[in-house]
Amino acid sequence: MKAVVFLFLAFVFPFNGHAQFLKRFRHSVGAAAHFIPFRNGVSTAFGGFYDPHVNIINSFTDFSLSAGVPLTLGVHVEDGFIPETFFYAHVPAVLEANIGHYSTHKFYSDIGMGLGAGYAFQVTNLGAGHGPVFTLAARSWLFKGSITLRYMFHLNMASGSGYDTHNIALAVNMGNFFAKLRNDNAMEKWQRFK
């Protein structure tokens, strides 16, 4: 088992591990709304959103394959459909193909997309649910920053625990991915445009 872990890490982070990690790691912070179809309507849970990703394939400028955990922690407030207030957590692990904007630390596109799938766990008033999750993301510049709009669908497979959900998250893209643009003065192009 240790040999497998070592080979994986050597593949993902060859040679200079810390520098390679910074070139592969990207993350976003924002807010999410989870729409829960229930009986004759849709109930909503709201929360904070954190989306860390590590690029597994990182050798292109505007394409990457990444592994990530687009996490939401929040609350559902009682309403006419689900009359309970409860803590809500959605923890998916996804593999995502990314093109364009914010794909790698060398990206140069104004617009980008991500398409992925994985498996998610969910904590609700019904207990812990789990099942496959599918995600679609759109990325671009907004004012002087970079944002991601993400949609996720979680199909709950745990009978009597959790819900199927449609999730919308809006997050600000952060981190080392913008350092090269600043160093090359490429950020000025978008700052003047906006």
C-alpha positions in Angstrom: 0.0 0.0 0.0 2.8 2.4 0.9 4.4 1.8 -2.5 1.1 2.7 -4.3 0.8 5.9 -2.4 4.5 6.8 -3.1 4.1 6.1 -6.8 0.9 8.2 -6.9 2.6 11.1 -5.2 5.7 10.8 -7.3 3.5 11.0 -10.4 1.4 13.9 -9.3 4.2 15.9 -7.6 7.5 14.9 -9.3 10.8 16.4 -8.2 10.1 19.6 -6.2 7.0 18.7 -4.4 6.1 22.0 -2.8 6.5 24.0 -6.1 4.6 21.3 -8.0 1.8 21.4 -5.5 1.4 25.2 -5.8 1.3 24.9 -9.6 -1.4 22.2 -9.3 -3.5 23.5 -6.4 -6.4 25.9 -7.0 -9.3 26.8 -4.7 -12.5 28.9 -4.7 -14.5 30.4 -1.8 -18.2 31.5 -2.0 -21.8 30.6 -1.2 -24.1 27.8 -2.3 -27.9 27.1 -2.4 -29.1 23.5 -2.4 -32.5 23.0 -3.8 -34.3 19.9 -2.4 -37.3 18.6 -4.3 -39.7 17.4 -1.6 -43.3 16.3 -2.0 -45.1 19.0 -4.0 -42.4 21.7 -3.9 -38.8 22.6 -3.5 -37.1 23.4 -0.2 -33.7 25.2 0.1 -30.6 25.0 2.2 -27.9 27.7 2.1 -24.3 27.6 3.1 -20.7 28.6 2.7 -18.8 26.9 -0.2 -15.2 25.9 -0.4 -13.8 24.2 -3.5 -10.2 22.9 -3.4 -8.8 21.1 -6.5 -5.5 19.6 -7.4 -4.7 19.1 -11.0 -3.7 15.6 -11.9 -2.9 16.4 -15.5 -1.3 19.9 -15.6 1.0 20.0 -18.6 -1.2 22.0 -20.9 -2.0 25.7 -20.7 -5.8 25.6 -21.0 -6.7 22.0 -20.1 -6.4 20.0 -16.9 -7.9 17.0 -15.2 -8.4 17.7 -11.5 -9.6 16.0 -8.3 -11.6 18.1 -5.9 -13.9 18.4 -3.0 -16.5 21.2 -3.6 -17.7 21.3 0.0 -20.9 23.1 1.4 -21.6 23.6 5.1 -24.8 25.4 5.9 -28.3 25.3 7.3 -31.8 24.5 6.1 -34.4 26.8 7.7 -37.9 25.3 8.2 -40.4 26.1 5.5 -43.7 24.9 4.2 -42.1 21.8 2.6 -39.6 20.6 5.2 -40.8 22.0 8.6 -37.5 21.5 10.3 -34.4 23.6 10.8 -31.2 21.5 10.6 -27.5 21.6 9.8 -26.7 20.7 6.2 -23.4 19.4 4.8 -22.6 18.3 1.3 -19.2 16.6 0.8 -18.5 15.4 -2.8 -15.3 14.0 -4.2 -15.1 14.7 -7.9 -12.9 14.1 -10.9 -13.2 17.1 -13.3 -12.0 17.9 -16.8 -11.3 21.7 -17.2 -10.8 23.8 -20.3 -9.9 27.5 -20.6 -10.0 30.0 -17.8 -8.5 28.9 -14.5 -7.6 25.4 -15.8 -3.8 25.7 -15.0 -1.5 28.3 -13.6 -0.6 29.1 -17.3 -4.2 29.7 -18.5 -4.8 32.6 -20.9 -8.5 32.3 -21.8 -11.2 34.6 -20.7 -13.8 31.9 -20.4 -13.5 28.3 -19.0 -15.6 25.3 -18.2 -15.4 22.2 -16.0 -17.3 18.9 -16.4 -17.0 16.2 -13.8 -18.5 13.4 -11.8 -17.9 11.7 -8.5 -19.5 10.5 -5.2 -21.0 12.6 -2.5 -22.0 12.4 1.2 -24.7 14.5 2.7 -25.8 15.2 6.2 -29.4 16.3 6.8 -32.3 15.9 9.3 -32.8 12.4 7.8 -29.2 11.3 8.6 -26.3 10.7 6.3 -27.1 10.2 2.6 -24.8 9.3 -0.2 -24.7 8.8 -4.0 -23.3 9.8 -7.3 -22.8 13.5 -8.1 -22.4 15.3 -11.4 -21.1 18.8 -11.9 -20.8 21.5 -14.5 -18.8 24.8 -13.9 -18.4 28.0 -15.8 -15.5 30.4 -15.1 -14.6 33.9 -16.2 -13.6 37.4 -15.1 -16.0 39.6 -13.1 -14.8 43.2 -12.5 -11.1 42.6 -11.5 -11.6 39.1 -10.1 -12.1 35.6 -11.4 -15.3 33.7 -10.5 -16.8 30.2 -10.9 -20.5 29.4 -11.2 -21.0 25.7 -10.4 -24.0 23.4 -10.7 -24.1 20.0 -9.1 -26.7 17.3 -9.1 -26.6 14.7 -6.2 -28.6 11.5 -6.7 -29.1 10.1 -3.2 -28.9 6.3 -3.1 -29.5 5.9 0.7 -33.1 4.9 1.2 -34.7 7.1 3.9 -31.5 9.1 4.5 -30.9 12.4 2.7 -32.3 13.9 -0.4 -31.7 14.3 -4.1 -30.4 17.9 -4.6 -29.7 20.5 -7.2 -26.9 22.8 -6.1 -25.8 26.2 -7.4 -22.6 27.8 -6.0 -21.0 31.1 -6.8 -17.3 31.4 -5.8 -14.3 33.7 -6.1 -11.3 31.9 -7.6 -8.1 32.4 -5.5 -4.5 31.4 -5.1 -1.2 31.0 -6.9 -2.8 30.6 -10.4 -2.9 34.3 -10.9 0.8 34.9 -10.0 2.1 34.3 -13.5 -0.5 36.7 -15.0 0.6 39.4 -12.6 4.3 38.7 -13.3 3.6 39.0 -17.0 1.5 42.1 -16.5 -1.3 40.1 -18.3 -3.8 41.1 -15.5 -3.8 44.6 -16.9 -5.5 43.4 -20.1 -8.6 42.4 -18.1 -8.4 45.2 -15.6 -8.5 47.8 -18.4 -11.3 45.8 -20.2 -13.4 45.9 -17.0 
